[in-house]
């Protein structure tokens, strides 16, 4: 999940993680800089449910100084999660 979000949004992961480690909880910080020099920090917290449906629950929080980059990044993450490609 994390690799999919990182590659789809062109962000870099600031939190070191072992891809071979299997667990039910993930927390990571992602960073991006726009072409206009605006910074954005994304906090991802996800938990895999135990009901064998493969569903994930959690949140993604976007922080930036300007509202524009936060809104466009949020729209991009939402479309990636729903499976739409742009």
C-alpha positions, 0 to 999 in steps of 0.5 A, a space after each residue: 500500500 505504501 509503495 503504491 501511494 509513494 509511486 502514484 503521488 511522486 512523493 518520497 518516504 521519510 520513514 524507514 521501513 522494511 518491505 519484508 516485515 509483515 505486520 497489521 499496522 503501518 505509520 509513515 511520513 511522506 514528503 513532496 515539493 511542488 514545482 512552485 517550491 511549496 512543501 507538503 507533508 503527508 502522515 499515513 496511518 493504516 491498519 489491516 483488519 483481521 476479518 480476512 477481507 483484505 480491507 484497510 482502515 486508517 487515515 491520511 493527513 496532509 499538511 502544507 502552508 498553502 491550501 492549494 497543494 493540500 487540496 490537489 494532493 488530497 484529490 490525487 491520493 483519493 483518485 489513486 485509492 479508488 483506482 482511477 488513473 490520470 
